[in-house]
Amino acid sequence: MQLRLPELGEGVHEGELVKWRVKPGDSVKYDQPLCDVMTDKATVEIPSPFEGRVAELHAKEGEAVKIGQLIMSFEGSQKTAQKFSQAESGTKADKKQEVPPTSPSMPGVGMMASPSTRRIAREKGVDLGAVKGTGPHGRIMREDVERVVAGAVGGKEPVGRPKEQPEEQRVPLHGLRKIIAERMRLSKDKAAHFTYVEEADATALVELRAQAKEVAEKLGIKMTYLPFVMKAMVEALRQFPALNSILDEEKNEIVYKNYFNIGLSIQTDEGLVAPNIKNVEEKSIMQLAREIQDLVDRARHKRLKLEDLHGGTITLTNAGSIGGLLATPIINYPEVAILGFNKISRKPVVKRVFGSEEIVIRDWTYFSLSLDHRVVDGAVGAEFMKLFIRYIESPTLLLLGAL
């Protein structure tokens, strides 16, 4: 019997076979990991849809394999074959942490550590080969490197080997960072980007979030501004559905989505990922806060599932916690819109109070909306933003639904 590379999610046509976890002659059990495949969105584990013996491997590590391509022959019972045919239609695939290949010219490259951790080690002159990792499966974390550096500064015998920094150092572009580079280039090549920026008085939002935060803390939930922003997006998108669509270039069709799966850009040690919250329109503020907290935690600990990364209809990116006045975010192709939420700061503004103008202190912010001009006209984007800002400035209106 034959095993072909199963579907790995919408829009994924091929992947790189990163690693085989079995060899010819091995006996495998149902759901046992067979191989790791890196797609343009994540590295996923292909579980065994059969119980039996591996007869032959038809693809090599490092080879690009297409969906439906023969990758393995195996021996199993008829009952096993039926189980395989059912599993073919929906493969369970979990995002896996990647282990960079060993390189004798770069100490510590064979150890499990993210690119950012490796960069810090290089900057501090720490040999990763001598660092004990405290992360999952012995993965070296940033804290482990900092602990070594602190020991050296404190006069203790350092675990690493501080040394003079070279003028230049080359690091291969691979893994998640390579995927991000490819996705961003694809988006800029395909979509006709333009960005519309609007300011908003976030004072009422700040006050409402503070009230909700007190309730959420008692339930063990971290309440951020994001659930409120997502709900405001949904209400505005209901009236401007062009922003909640994708462009199917093969069929030359605009596909309008009648559900709202909002992607959330999350910074991890290895780079930026954008998993999405499913059916935001059906969930309360508290439910969204809980799901966002869970999604961020799983993203940063490399426990995302493939379904987390597929099915998004629009993306929200938030750099406000870091700072910056505004940005021009890049669209998460093939989506046609991405909303940037920037920092909230206190500033003096002119407001009309009881018929006269006064200078008052307000919580102020900016939103950056990048759109694909092939699908969304500038006027449509501006009208969407106008309605969205109305919900942000008067968030209690979210209780009333669409205006």
Solvent accessible surface area in square Angstrom, and as a share of the most:
residue,aa,sasa,rsa
1,M,89,0.40
2,Q,88,0.39
3,L,3,0.02
4,R,99,0.36
5,L,2,0.01
6,P,10,0.06
7,E,100,0.45
8,L,1,0.00
9,G,25,0.24
10,E,95,0.42
11,G,57,0.55
12,V,7,0.04
13,H,123,0.55
14,E,77,0.34
15,G,7,0.06
16,E,59,0.27
17,L,1,0.00
18,V,56,0.32
19,K,99,0.42
20,W,26,0.09
21,R,101,0.37
22,V,10,0.06
23,K,128,0.54
24,P,73,0.46
25,G,40,0.39
26,D,37,0.19
27,S,93,0.60
28,V,5,0.03
29,K,151,0.64
30,Y,93,0.35
31,D,61,0.32
32,Q,58,0.26
33,P,47,0.30
34,L,0,0.00
35,C,0,0.00
36,D,10,0.05
37,V,1,0.00
38,M,26,0.12
39,T,6,0.04
40,D,45,0.23
41,K,43,0.18
42,A,2,0.01
43,T,6,0.04
44,V,0,0.00
45,E,29,0.13
46,I,2,0.01
47,P,17,0.10
48,S,2,0.01
49,P,11,0.07
50,F,0,0.00
51,E,85,0.38
52,G,24,0.23
53,R,94,0.34
54,V,0,0.00
55,A,39,0.30
56,E,90,0.41
57,L,43,0.22
58,H,66,0.29
59,A,6,0.05
60,K,158,0.67
61,E,99,0.45
62,G,50,0.48
63,E,60,0.27
64,A,64,0.50
65,V,0,0.00
66,K,124,0.52
67,I,43,0.22
68,G,35,0.34
69,Q,55,0.25
70,L,38,0.19
71,I,1,0.01
72,M,0,0.00
73,S,22,0.14
74,F,2,0.01
75,E,88,0.39
76,G,30,0.29
77,S,63,0.41
78,Q,130,0.58
79,K,155,0.66
80,T,12,0.07
81,A,18,0.14
82,Q,101,0.45
83,K,68,0.29
84,F,22,0.09
85,S,64,0.41
86,Q,133,0.59
87,A,26,0.20
88,E,64,0.29
89,S,99,0.64
90,G,56,0.54
91,T,28,0.16
92,K,120,0.51
93,A,3,0.03
94,D,50,0.26
95,K,21,0.09
96,K,62,0.26
97,Q,40,0.18
98,E,40,0.18
99,V,80,0.46
100,P,16,0.10
101,P,100,0.63
102,T,108,0.63
103,S,36,0.23
104,P,139,0.88
105,S,96,0.62
106,M,32,0.14
107,P,73,0.46
108,G,14,0.13
109,V,19,0.11
110,G,29,0.28
111,M,74,0.33
112,M,42,0.19
113,A,1,0.01
114,S,2,0.01
115,P,56,0.35
116,S,28,0.18
117,T,1,0.01
118,R,19,0.07
119,R,109,0.40
120,I,15,0.07
121,A,2,0.02
122,R,58,0.21
123,E,95,0.43
124,K,107,0.46
125,G,3,0.03
126,V,12,0.07
127,D,16,0.08
128,L,6,0.03
129,G,47,0.45
130,A,40,0.31
131,V,10,0.06
132,K,173,0.74
133,G,16,0.16
134,T,89,0.52
135,G,16,0.15
136,P,70,0.44
137,H,161,0.72
138,G,41,0.40
139,R,6,0.02
140,I,2,0.01
141,M,50,0.22
142,R,122,0.45
143,E,99,0.44
144,D,2,0.01
145,V,0,0.00
146,E,79,0.35
147,R,138,0.50
148,V,14,0.08
149,V,35,0.20
150,A,63,0.49
151,G,16,0.16
152,A,36,0.28
153,V,123,0.71
154,G,59,0.57
155,G,69,0.66
156,K,148,0.63
157,E,154,0.69
158,P,42,0.27
159,V,85,0.49
160,G,6,0.06
161,R,144,0.53
162,P,81,0.51
163,K,124,0.53
164,E,163,0.73
165,Q,85,0.38
166,P,74,0.46
167,E,178,0.80
168,E,140,0.63
169,Q,85,0.38
170,R,209,0.76
171,V,68,0.39
172,P,82,0.52
173,L,103,0.51
174,H,62,0.28
175,G,8,0.08
176,L,14,0.07
177,R,103,0.38
178,K,78,0.33
179,I,8,0.04
180,I,24,0.12
181,A,42,0.33
182,E,87,0.39
183,R,34,0.12
184,M,61,0.27
185,R,141,0.51
186,L,62,0.31
187,S,0,0.00
188,K,89,0.38
189,D,95,0.49
190,K,86,0.36
191,A,7,0.06
192,A,44,0.34
193,H,48,0.21
194,F,46,0.19
195,T,46,0.27
196,Y,69,0.26
197,V,56,0.32
198,E,58,0.26
199,E,76,0.34
200,A,0,0.00
201,D,7,0.04
202,A,0,0.00
203,T,13,0.08
204,A,36,0.28
205,L,1,0.00
206,V,36,0.21
207,E,99,0.44
208,L,47,0.24
209,R,52,0.19
210,A,51,0.40
211,Q,117,0.52
212,A,18,0.14
213,K,74,0.31
214,E,117,0.53
215,V,81,0.46
216,A,0,0.00
217,E,106,0.48
218,K,176,0.75
219,L,100,0.50
220,G,59,0.56
221,I,5,0.03
222,K,135,0.57
223,M,1,0.01
224,T,33,0.19
225,Y,44,0.17
226,L,15,0.07
227,P,0,0.00
228,F,7,0.03
229,V,0,0.00
230,M,0,0.00
231,K,32,0.14
232,A,1,0.00
233,M,0,0.00
234,V,1,0.00
235,E,15,0.07
236,A,0,0.00
237,L,1,0.00
238,R,111,0.41
239,Q,80,0.36
240,F,43,0.18
241,P,66,0.42
242,A,19,0.14
243,L,0,0.00
244,N,1,0.00
245,S,0,0.00
246,I,27,0.14
247,L,26,0.13
248,D,40,0.21
249,E,73,0.33
250,E,153,0.69
251,K,142,0.60
252,N,132,0.68
253,E,91,0.41
254,I,70,0.36
255,V,51,0.29
256,Y,111,0.42
257,K,29,0.12
258,N,141,0.72
259,Y,77,0.29
260,F,14,0.06
261,N,10,0.05
262,I,0,0.00
263,G,2,0.02
264,L,4,0.02
265,S,20,0.13
266,I,6,0.03
267,Q,99,0.44
268,T,15,0.09
269,D,59,0.31
270,E,21,0.10
271,G,1,0.01
272,L,77,0.38
273,V,8,0.04
274,A,28,0.22
275,P,0,0.00
276,N,7,0.04
277,I,4,0.02
278,K,68,0.29
279,N,47,0.24
280,V,0,0.00
281,E,40,0.18
282,E,128,0.57
283,K,37,0.16
284,S,55,0.36
285,I,41,0.21
286,M,49,0.22
287,Q,93,0.42
288,L,0,0.00
289,A,2,0.01
290,R,128,0.47
291,E,59,0.27
292,I,8,0.04
293,Q,72,0.32
294,D,69,0.36
295,L,6,0.03
296,V,33,0.19
297,D,58,0.30
298,R,44,0.16
299,A,2,0.01
300,R,130,0.47
301,H,94,0.42
302,K,31,0.13
303,R,124,0.45
304,L,1,0.00
305,K,98,0.42
306,L,13,0.07
307,E,100,0.45
308,D,16,0.08
309,L,19,0.09
310,H,17,0.07
311,G,18,0.17
312,G,18,0.17
313,T,0,0.00
314,I,0,0.00
315,T,1,0.01
316,L,0,0.00
317,T,30,0.17
318,N,51,0.26
319,A,42,0.32
320,G,17,0.16
321,S,105,0.68
322,I,153,0.78
323,G,26,0.25
324,G,45,0.44
325,L,107,0.53
326,L,79,0.39
327,A,50,0.39
328,T,92,0.53
329,P,18,0.11
330,I,58,0.30
331,I,0,0.00
332,N,39,0.20
333,Y,28,0.11
334,P,49,0.31
335,E,10,0.04
336,V,0,0.00
337,A,0,0.00
338,I,8,0.04
339,L,0,0.00
340,G,4,0.04
341,F,6,0.03
342,N,7,0.04
343,K,77,0.33
344,I,44,0.22
345,S,50,0.32
346,R,149,0.54
347,K,66,0.28
348,P,84,0.53
349,V,18,0.10
350,V,94,0.54
351,K,67,0.28
352,R,160,0.58
353,V,43,0.25
354,F,204,0.85
355,G,58,0.56
356,S,58,0.37
357,E,115,0.52
358,E,82,0.37
359,I,130,0.66
360,V,39,0.22
361,I,93,0.47
362,R,74,0.27
363,D,14,0.07
364,W,29,0.10
365,T,1,0.00
366,Y,47,0.18
367,F,0,0.00
368,S,0,0.00
369,L,0,0.00
370,S,0,0.00
371,L,0,0.00
372,D,1,0.00
373,H,87,0.39
374,R,96,0.35
375,V,22,0.13
376,V,1,0.00
377,D,86,0.44
378,G,27,0.26
379,A,73,0.56
380,V,49,0.28
381,G,0,0.00
382,A,28,0.22
383,E,86,0.39
384,F,0,0.00
385,M,1,0.00
386,K,144,0.61
387,L,23,0.12
388,F,0,0.00
389,I,13,0.07
390,R,132,0.48
391,Y,0,0.00
392,I,2,0.01
393,E,67,0.30
394,S,45,0.29
395,P,6,0.04
396,T,83,0.48
397,L,35,0.17
398,L,29,0.15
399,L,156,0.78
400,L,131,0.65
401,G,22,0.21
402,A,56,0.43
403,L,77,0.38
